[in-house]
Amino acid sequence: MTDHRHGTGPSFGFQLYSVREVDDFLATVVERVGAAGIDGVEFAGVTAGGVDGDDPADLREALEAAGVAAAGAHVDLSAIEPDPEGVAATCRAVGCDRVVVPWLDPDHFRSGEAVDAAADRLSVAAAAMAEHGLDLHYHNHDQEFERIDGEYALDRLLAAADGVRLELDLGWAGATGADPLALLSRHADRIDLVHLKGYDGAAGTTVPVGEGDLDLSAVARAARDHGVDWVIYEAEGGADTYDTLDAAAEVGAAYFGL
């Protein structure tokens, strides 16, 4: 499932959660993403019933009109488990073949047994999505970097989870003191999607892209070298204006060939 549009480099996407407080219809936001020259969007708030209350068929039309691809869809595991067929139908309707579980709470990473149980649930969800031609990915925050028997809980999760890929969030990984590019290299065979987010290692926090310790040139090289399909810009603050989208487009143009 390769979406490269820039020769050997990754496509550049925008996580729509980054402008969640903008008071526009989602189709209008998609139009603005296309006008900014960004390749694709990653949806948030996807369920069996739609995308943040929007009709998937309408969003598919908006994507096609804007020349924007659907890079992925964030779907809570609690939405997938009771109705995998409905979730798959929503994703297919919007033209998306990658489902991303965006969060499991810290209790899932406090012991080896808890990690193994989480891996089992994700494996079942991945098998259910695969029946509908969809890949399942897991997106990390910082809780996955607890040490269990000398290794990151994230590493244990990936070793135990069958058919589950990783959407590596560089900022959250770096905020824990981990080396995000080393993680990308170590798990490259499981990574199609990368979340681009800055981090301040000394403070242990994420920061806007372009601030802090993340080397964007190194990220661009690593994403290209490891065959990543999508680098997806995400901002967790500043979600109330399109300034966030403009900042993403500047980063995409400077480092990712937009």
N, C-alpha and C positions, 0 to 999 in steps of 0.2 A: 504494500500500500504506500507507494511513493508519490509525493506531491511536488517534487522539486521543480522550481520555475527558474532558477538562476544557475543553470549549468550543473555544477557539482555541489553547489551550496544549498542550504536549507531554505524553505519558504519562511516568510516572516508573518506571524500572526498576532492577534490582539485578543486577550481574554476580556470578554464583555463585562465581567464583574468590575473591571477597572473604572467603568463609568456608570455604575449601578444607580447613582443618585441623579443622573441626568434625566430630566422630565420630558423625555421624548419616547415615541413608540420605538420598539426594538428595530423595526424595519427602517426607521429614520436613522438610527444609530448605524446600522449596517451600511446605509447609503453614505454616511459620513466616513466610515472606514474605507470604503471603496474610493471615495474622493481623495482621501489621504494617501492613496497608493499602496496600502497594506494588502497583503495577499489573502489573508483569511481571518476568520474569527473563531474563537472557542466560546461555546455557549456555557452559561451557568444556569442553575435552577431548572434543569431538564427533568421531567417526570414522564410517566406513561400518559399523562393528560395534556402535555404540551411543553412549551418553553417559556417559563415565567408567565404563563397565562396566554401567550401568543399562539396563534394557529401555525403549526409547522409548515403547512403548504404555502401560507402567505410569506413566511420567512424564506422558504426556498425560492420563491419568485423574487424577493428582495435581493437575495444573494446573487442570483443569476443576473438581475438587472444591474447590480453594482460591480459585477465581475469579481466577486469575493467568494472564496471557498469556505467550507465548514471544516475546520482543522480538527475539531473534537467537541465533546459535550461532557460537562461535569454533571454526574448523576450520583446522588447519594446511594450507598449500598442499601439503605432502608427502602429506597424506591425500586431498586432492581430486584431484590429478593422476592417480594410478593407478586410482581408482574413483569418478569423479564420480557415477555412478548410485547407488552404495551410500551415498555421503554424502547425496545428495538424498533417498533413501529414509528415512534416519534423520531428517532434518530434517522431512520431510512427516509422518512418524509422530508426531513430538512437537508438530506444529502450528506449525512455524517456517518462514517464507519468506525469511529473510535469513541469508545465510552470510557470516561475517566472517573474513578471513585476519588473524590477530592479530599476526603478526611475520614480518619478513624480516630476516636478520642484517645487520650494518653493511656487509659486503662488497658488498651490492646497491646501495649509495648512495655509493660512493667515486669514481665516474666517470660521465660521461654514458652511456657504452656499457653500464655495469652497470645503470644505472637503466632504460635502454631495454630491456634484456634482461628485467629484472624486470617491466616493463610488458607485454611480450609474453606472459610466462607468466601473469600475472594476466588478461590479455585472453582467453586461451584458456580459462582456468578460468571466467571470467565467462560466456563463450559456452556452455560445458558446463552450468553451473548454469541459465542461461536456458532451455535445452532442457527443463528440468524445472520451470519456473515460479518459479525462485529468483533473487534478486538477490545479487550478490557485492559485498562491501564490503572495504576495506582499513583496518586500524587502525594508526595511527602510534605510534611511541615517540619517541626523540630523534634516532636516526641519520638520519632522513629530512630533517633540517634542516641537513645539509651544504650548502655553497654550491657550485653547479656552474654555471659561466658566468654568475655573478651572480644566480642564482635558487636557491631551496630545491630540493633533490632531490625533495621531496614535490610541489612544483608541476610539475616536469618529469614525474614519474611519472603524475600525474593527466592531464596534457596528452597523454601517449603511450598511456595505458591505455584501451582501448575497452570501454565497458560496465561499468566498475568505479566503484563509489561509495566514499565516504570515511566511515569512522567516526572522527570527529575526537576525539582524546584531548586535552582542554584542558590538563590538568596537564603532560603530557610536552611539548606545544608550548610552554607558558609557561616551563618549566624551561630551554629552550634560548635564551630571550631573545626568542622570537617573540611576537607579540600574538595570543593564541588567538581572541579575538572578531573581530579583523580577518580571520583565516583563515576563520572561520565565515562571515563576510559574503562573502569572495571566492569561496568554494567552496559557497555555499549551495545551488546547483542540484544538487550531488552529495552532499549530506549529509541523511540521514534520522535517523542515530544519532549521538549525542554522548556521549562518556565524561566523566563529571563527576569530576574529581580536582583537588586543590589543588596549588599549586606555590609555591616560594620562588625568585623570580627571581635574587636576589643570590647564593644558594647554588647555584643551578643544579640543584635537586632537586625531586622531587614530594613532597607532604606530604598529610596527611589533609584531606578536604573540610572547609572552614570555617576552616582555618589558611592562612597565607601570603597570597598576592597576588590570588587569584581572587575577583572580585566576583560573589557568587552572585546578587544581585538583577539585575545586568547580564546574567548568563548566562540567567536566566529570561526577561528581556525579549527578548534576542536570539534565543533558541530559539523563542519565540512568534512574533516578527516574521518569522523566516526559515522558518517552517513545519516545524521539526524534529518528527519523529514521537515520538522517544524520547530522553529524557535519562537516562542509565544511570550509577548510582553505582558506583564501583569503588574498593576499598581494596587496596593492595598489601602492607600490613602489618596486624597485629592480626587475623589470620584464624583465631584459635583459639577465639573465643567468639562468641555472638550479639550481643555489644555492638556489633559493626560493623553488623549489620542494624538494631539500634535507632537507631544514629546516622544511618543512611541514612534511616530513616523520619522522624526529626526534621527532617532537611534537606528531604525531600520535602514535609512538612507546612508548613514555614516558607516555602518558596520556590516550590513547584510544585503547590500546590493539592490535596495528598492529603487 
